Amino acid sequence: MQKDDIQIKMFSDPLLFYTAMLDDIKTAKKSIYIEIYRFSNDPFGVRFRDNLLKKCREGVNVKLLIDSWGASSSYSFFQDLIEEGVELRFFEKIRFNFDVFTKGHRRNHRKLLIVDEEIVYIGSANITSYSLNWRESVFRLKGDIAKKFTGVFWGNFKIYKKYFYDKVEYTKIIKHNKLEILRDVPSLIHQPVQKKFLELINKASKEIIIETPYFLPGAHLRKALMEAGDRGISVRVIIPKKSDIQILDVLTSKYLGELSQHNVKIFFFLSQNLHSKIFLVDRKYFVVGSSNFDYRSFRYMHEICLAGQHKSMVKQIVSHINETLKESENFDFDSWTKRPAVQKFFEWLLVPFRHLF
């Protein structure tokens, strides 16, 4: 354990971190706060809900903030919790009007679970059986930093249905020793996660590794990655061979050839869907959390990430990446140039809509 007195454990297997989460929920004495994109009405969702209900009946303060679009559940699914005093808020329901294509994309994509203001889970995974076989990246933090995440949760809980609020205040970087809590909100200007990515890419001296389910960086990030490759930095991007959003895979393909020509090495994860979200520079600086490496996360989503330095955490991240690469194949530039004309047509067709994927 480092001087900052934070214990960190990384999970890649959903079964392992679901088990760990439930164990911590069962030992909760004071409070359980959950902010999440998806809390599904399925076997895992039911198991979590029932454990929360039990803790609520024991007098534990339980609060839930769930995205209304991603939820895959409704008020009726949580009715017993509500009757026992759980405060449930669904984030910003979609309303069909003239501005639906921008307002509707403003989702709460964060994944946080906080127990007794002492333990925090942050990462890529939702509470759902749907992703049980996916490769994820979830981090369990124990220490004083949990209180700062609690403050973040309360702030989000407060503005859960507000369209206008102080975006400067809600995107301030929260520091804790060598760690930083980064918060994105829907904005064209205030995008601290993307700015951190650019900062770290430009300061990299040896290596950049990106592991993400959805890879659709804007022009500034693509340029920075290509310039890093051209100056001799080892740049590796790991994405799923087939994600759960096939239309995005088609659009992503358009940019892979250009990146490859600038020494950005692309790897396709083969065995299952890759849903982890990891950014590592020089095996020293990292960014992990809920944000994908794409337009939509930076521009429209409420995201939360942990950035900074922590030796134990980096060691676990490197081990995770090495295991991912063992089940990955290299991008083949020659095969890419020979992809079907119909695929090239759809790549071209989708470019104007890239902000929506």
Secondary structure as UniProt FT lines:
FT   TURN            3..4
FT   STRAND          7..11
FT   HELIX           14..26
FT   STRAND          31..36
FT   HELIX           43..57
FT   TURN            58..59
FT   STRAND          61..67
FT   TURN            68..70
FT   HELIX           75..78
FT   HELIX           79..83
FT   TURN            84..85
FT   STRAND          87..91
FT   TURN            98..99
FT   HELIX           100..103
FT   TURN            104..105
FT   STRAND          112..115
FT   TURN            116..118
FT   STRAND          119..123
FT   HELIX           129..131
FT   TURN            132..133
FT   STRAND          138..142
FT   HELIX           145..158
FT   TURN            159..161
FT   TURN            167..168
FT   HELIX           169..171
FT   STRAND          174..176
FT   TURN            177..178
FT   STRAND          179..184
FT   HELIX           192..203
FT   STRAND          207..211
FT   STRAND          215..216
FT   HELIX           219..230
FT   TURN            231..232
FT   STRAND          234..240
FT   HELIX           246..261
FT   TURN            262..263
FT   STRAND          264..269
FT   STRAND          278..281
FT   TURN            282..284
FT   STRAND          285..289
FT   STRAND          293..294
FT   HELIX           295..300
FT   STRAND          302..308
FT   HELIX           311..326
FT   STRAND          328..330
FT   HELIX           333..337
FT   HELIX           341..350
FT   HELIX           351..356
//
